[in-house]
Amino acid sequence: MDNSSYIFIESLENTYQAGGVVMLPILVAGVIGFYFLFSSWFRIGRDFFRKDIHRVIRRMRVDLNGGIEEDEKNAEPPSVRKAVRRLRKRGGLLSRELCYAIDVASSNPEGFRDYMQVRMMKTAHYLERGNHVISVMAAAAPLLGLLGTVTGMVSTFNVITLYGNQNPVLMADGISEALISTQSGLLVAFPLTLLKQRLDERVEILKQKMELGATVIENYFVENRN
């Protein structure tokens, strides 16, 4: 480690100590919140960042209907294998669920709807597992920072009561505790809130796409069966 690393670590330690007793709960809230946030990211996988998620269902519908879009001609004939092959090549949670839905529809078209409703519920629970903890930690962090503000100001007034306001050095500790704890709480809550919003949006999109994909697959196999 070079000198700059030691200076940075020492600065963090000094900040932690100056923030008072609420710094530990704030740190714990941040660790728990980001743990569940990253866990949700890993469960979603590549689909959390991919930009082609809105085109997956359209491509699958085109493949199932014979590879012909409105502006295409002389395309390949209808092929379930082609749709499955494209989905597997793409990868990701959405493609995996759609491949599973195609397998279920091809083997048991009569019970596809009931089976996929249960599957969608389980998948939604899987995607949303632990997400409420992130919201709780994001809400708790600034409140803990506010608590640190109160304790810091109480400490400052105690110093003023005992020694008066003639010694700013003694008053500085309480003021520093109030400001640093508030800052730390906001530094934890702000990114958690923004990233949780992004996570909720992506989970909702995935759920909608899975439901739409299941409907497309059901309609295709029902038409072919009839």
Residue pairs with C-beta under 8 A, 6 or more apart in sequence:
15 180
15 184
16 23
16 27
17 23
18 173
18 176
18 177
18 180
19 26
19 148
19 177
19 180
19 181
19 184
20 148
20 151
20 152
20 155
20 177
20 180
20 181
21 148
21 151
22 144
22 145
22 147
22 148
22 151
22 181
22 185
23 148
23 180
23 181
23 184
25 140
25 144
26 141
26 144
26 145
26 148
26 181
26 184
26 185
26 188
27 184
29 137
29 140
29 141
29 144
29 188
30 137
30 141
30 188
30 192
32 133
32 137
33 133
33 134
33 137
33 138
33 141
33 188
33 192
34 192
36 130
36 131
36 133
36 134
36 137
37 134
37 192
37 195
37 196
37 199
39 130
40 127
40 129
40 130
40 131
40 134
40 199
40 203
41 48
41 199
43 93
43 126
43 127
43 129
44 93
44 127
44 202
44 203
44 206
45 92
45 93
46 91
46 92
47 53
47 92
47 93
47 94
47 202
47 206
48 199
48 202
50 92
52 90
53 94
53 205
53 206
53 209
54 205
54 209
56 87
56 90
56 94
56 95
56 98
56 209
56 213
57 209
57 212
57 213
57 216
59 86
60 83
60 86
60 87
60 98
60 213
60 216
60 217
61 216
62 68
62 69
63 79
63 82
63 83
63 86
64 78
64 80
64 83
64 216
64 217
64 220
65 78
65 220
66 75
66 76
66 77
66 78
66 79
67 75
67 76
67 77
67 78
67 79
67 82
68 75
69 75
76 82
80 102
80 106
83 102
84 99
84 102
87 95
87 96
87 98
87 99
87 102
88 95
88 99
93 206
94 206
94 209
94 210
94 213
97 119
97 123
97 210
97 213
98 210
98 213
98 217
100 119
101 112
101 116
101 119
101 210
101 213
101 214
101 217
102 217
104 112
104 115
104 116
104 119
105 112
105 217
105 218
105 220
105 221
106 221
108 115
109 218
109 221
109 222
109 225
112 217
112 218
112 221
113 218
116 214
116 218
120 207
120 210
120 211
120 214
123 207
123 210
124 207
127 203
127 206
127 207
128 203
131 196
131 199
131 200
131 203
134 192
134 196
134 199
135 196
137 188
137 192
138 188
138 189
138 192
138 193
138 196
139 189
141 185
141 186
141 188
141 189
141 192
142 182
142 185
142 186
142 189
143 185
144 181
144 185
145 181
145 182
145 183
145 184
145 185
145 186
145 189
146 182
146 185
147 181
148 177
148 178
148 180
148 181
148 182
148 184
148 185
149 178
149 179
149 181
149 182
150 178
151 177
151 178
151 181
152 174
152 175
152 176
152 177
152 178
152 179
152 181
153 174
153 175
153 178
154 174
155 173
155 174
155 177
156 171
156 174
156 175
156 178
157 174
158 174
159 167
159 170
159 171
159 173
159 174
160 171
163 170
165 171
